[in-house]
Amino acid sequence: MPPKSENQTLSTTSSSTISDTSSSASIDPIFHILRIVPFSFLRPPRLRLKLPSFTLPSPMTVYALVLLTYFMVVSGIVYDVIVEPPGIGSTQDRVTGSVRPVVFLPGRVNGQYIIEGLSSGFMFVMGGIGIILMDLALDRNRAKSVKVSYAFAGISSVVIAYMMSMLFIRIKIPAYLR
């Protein structure tokens, strides 16, 4: 962005001062009377109001809100609200004629049932928490048994989340990864 010239700055400041003085330099005597007379005997009350003070939320509260927001975004809550899909679907067995519940909407990548989105979102959150647990396992100030527990829980969470997500994709798209 090029710098403003001094002439342009002076012209804008002079025009703003002209407009300020023109409102106070009114010739109308009624304007002056209405502006001065009420304030000669009316006084504003002295209020002792305290400004509200806001405290910052704790780091765990912020983390919980961010994690909840992440879960809602990856679960497709916005899609569920707009499209209003059913919670689960159903299909009829060709051999027996009985109706079976279906959790995953097969063949449609851009569609989902509500339970499908929630379970996929839970797996993504579980993988993210696993990565956080693996990061906590690297802390030098923790006991070795705690670090091993964090590492085991983190690795197992990431592996389970990955395997279940791949299973969900194979159920959703049967010809994928074969």
MOUR-V423396 format. One record per residue. N is the residue number from 1. PHI is phi in radians with two decimals (* if undefined). PSI is psi in degrees with one decimal (none if undefined). OMEGA is omega in degrees with one decimal (* if undefined). Layout:
N|PHI|PSI|OMEGA, N|PHI|PSI|OMEGA
This chain:
1|*|125.1|-178.0, 2|-1.25|147.5|179.3, 3|-1.18|150.1|179.1, 4|-1.33|146.4|177.5, 5|-1.40|159.3|-178.5, 6|-1.19|-33.7|180.0, 7|-1.11|-40.4|-179.7, 8|-1.17|-41.0|179.8, 9|-1.14|-42.5|179.8, 10|-1.14|-38.3|-178.5, 11|-1.21|-34.3|179.7, 12|-1.28|-38.0|178.9, 13|-1.22|-37.6|-179.9, 14|-1.21|-34.3|178.7, 15|-1.24|-33.8|178.7, 16|-1.25|-35.4|177.7, 17|-1.24|-33.0|177.8, 18|-1.14|-42.7|-179.1, 19|-1.20|-32.5|178.1, 20|-1.20|-42.9|-177.8, 21|-1.29|-27.3|-179.1, 22|-1.22|-30.4|179.2, 23|-1.31|-31.7|-180.0, 24|-1.54|-18.6|-179.1, 25|-1.72|43.9|179.7, 26|-1.32|146.1|179.7, 27|-1.50|-17.7|-175.3, 28|-1.17|118.5|-178.9, 29|-1.25|-28.8|179.1, 30|-1.16|-36.0|176.8, 31|-1.05|-44.0|179.1, 32|-1.17|-38.2|179.4, 33|-1.15|-45.9|179.5, 34|-1.19|-21.2|-179.3, 35|-1.51|-30.6|-173.3, 36|-1.79|-45.3|-170.6, 37|-1.07|-48.9|-177.5, 38|-1.06|-31.4|-176.5, 39|-1.50|-1.8|176.4, 40|-1.38|-27.8|178.5, 41|-2.10|-13.5|176.8, 42|-1.64|132.4|177.6, 43|-2.11|137.3|176.8, 44|-1.20|143.8|-179.5, 45|-1.19|151.7|177.1, 46|-1.59|107.1|-178.5, 47|-1.76|138.3|175.8, 48|-1.90|74.1|-179.3, 49|-1.64|139.2|175.7, 50|-1.71|139.5|174.9, 51|-1.28|138.6|178.8, 52|-1.19|140.3|178.9, 53|-1.91|131.6|179.5, 54|-1.89|133.5|176.3, 55|-1.78|149.0|178.6, 56|-1.24|143.9|177.3, 57|-1.24|159.9|-179.5, 58|-1.23|158.7|179.1, 59|-1.04|-35.3|179.3, 60|-1.22|-31.5|176.1, 61|-1.17|-43.1|177.6, 62|-1.11|-42.6|178.7, 63|-1.07|-43.4|-179.9, 64|-1.12|-40.7|178.6, 65|-1.17|-40.1|178.2, 66|-1.15|-41.7|179.3, 67|-1.14|-41.3|177.5, 68|-1.13|-41.0|177.3, 69|-1.12|-42.1|177.5, 70|-1.07|-44.0|178.9, 71|-1.06|-43.4|-178.5, 72|-1.17|-36.1|-179.2, 73|-1.23|-48.4|-176.9, 74|-1.32|-16.8|177.4, 75|-1.42|-16.0|179.6, 76|1.44|37.3|-179.8, 77|-1.10|-38.4|179.6, 78|-1.11|-43.4|176.5, 79|-1.05|-43.4|-179.2, 80|-1.12|-36.6|179.8, 81|-1.25|-40.9|-176.8, 82|-1.30|-50.2|-173.4, 83|-1.47|-28.0|-177.3, 84|0.97|60.4|177.2, 85|-1.31|164.4|176.7, 86|-1.24|160.8|179.4, 87|-1.10|-51.2|174.5, 88|-2.40|160.1|178.7, 89|-1.79|-176.4|177.4, 90|-2.55|151.7|176.2, 91|-2.41|152.4|-179.7, 92|-1.73|130.4|178.6, 93|-1.23|130.3|-176.6, 94|-1.22|-31.0|-176.1, 95|-1.42|-53.6|-174.5, 96|-1.61|-22.8|-178.3, 97|1.46|2.8|179.7, 98|-1.41|154.8|-178.9, 99|-1.66|126.1|179.5, 100|-1.96|143.8|175.3, 101|-1.31|145.9|178.8, 102|-2.19|126.9|-178.4, 103|-1.57|-35.6|-177.6, 104|-1.82|135.6|177.5, 105|-1.40|102.3|-172.2, 106|-1.31|143.8|173.4, 107|1.43|-10.5|179.8, 108|-2.01|110.4|-179.5, 109|-1.31|-32.7|-175.9, 110|-1.67|18.3|176.6, 111|-2.34|156.4|-179.0, 112|-2.74|155.6|166.8, 113|-1.53|163.7|-176.5, 114|-1.12|-44.4|-179.0, 115|-1.12|-35.0|177.9, 116|-1.08|-45.8|179.4, 117|-1.14|-42.2|-179.2, 118|-1.16|-40.7|-179.8, 119|-1.21|-38.7|176.9, 120|-1.15|-42.4|177.6, 121|-1.09|-38.6|177.5, 122|-1.11|-38.5|178.6, 123|-1.16|-38.9|177.9, 124|-1.14|-42.5|178.6, 125|-1.14|-39.0|178.9, 126|-1.10|-40.1|176.0, 127|-1.14|-39.9|177.5, 128|-1.13|-40.6|177.3, 129|-1.16|-35.6|176.4, 130|-1.07|-40.0|177.5, 131|-1.15|-39.5|177.7, 132|-1.13|-40.7|178.4, 133|-1.13|-38.3|176.5, 134|-1.14|-34.1|175.9, 135|-1.17|-39.9|178.1, 136|-1.15|-26.2|179.0, 137|-1.22|-16.5|-179.2, 138|-1.53|-1.6|-178.9, 139|-1.21|128.1|-177.4, 140|-1.34|-19.1|-174.9, 141|-1.52|2.8|-179.6, 142|-1.71|158.0|176.5, 143|-1.20|155.4|-175.7, 144|-1.13|-37.5|-179.4, 145|-1.16|-36.0|178.1, 146|-1.20|-41.2|178.9, 147|-1.10|-40.1|178.8, 148|-1.16|-39.9|178.7, 149|-1.12|-45.4|177.7, 150|-1.07|-44.2|-178.7, 151|-1.12|-44.2|179.5, 152|-1.11|-45.7|179.9, 153|-1.13|-39.5|179.9, 154|-1.17|-46.3|180.0, 155|-1.13|-43.3|-179.8, 156|-1.16|-36.7|177.3, 157|-1.12|-43.7|179.6, 158|-1.15|-42.9|-179.1, 159|-1.14|-45.5|179.6, 160|-1.11|-43.6|179.8, 161|-1.10|-41.0|179.2, 162|-1.16|-46.8|-177.9, 163|-1.12|-41.5|179.6, 164|-1.20|-36.7|177.3, 165|-1.14|-39.9|176.0, 166|-1.14|-38.1|176.6, 167|-1.12|-41.2|177.9, 168|-1.07|-41.1|179.4, 169|-1.16|-40.7|178.6, 170|-1.13|-35.1|176.9, 171|-1.25|-40.7|-177.3, 172|-1.21|-45.8|-179.4, 173|-2.12|98.2|-173.1, 174|-1.07|-31.4|-177.0, 175|-1.54|6.5|-176.2, 176|-1.48|136.6|176.0, 177|1.02|45.6|176.0, 178|-2.07|none|*
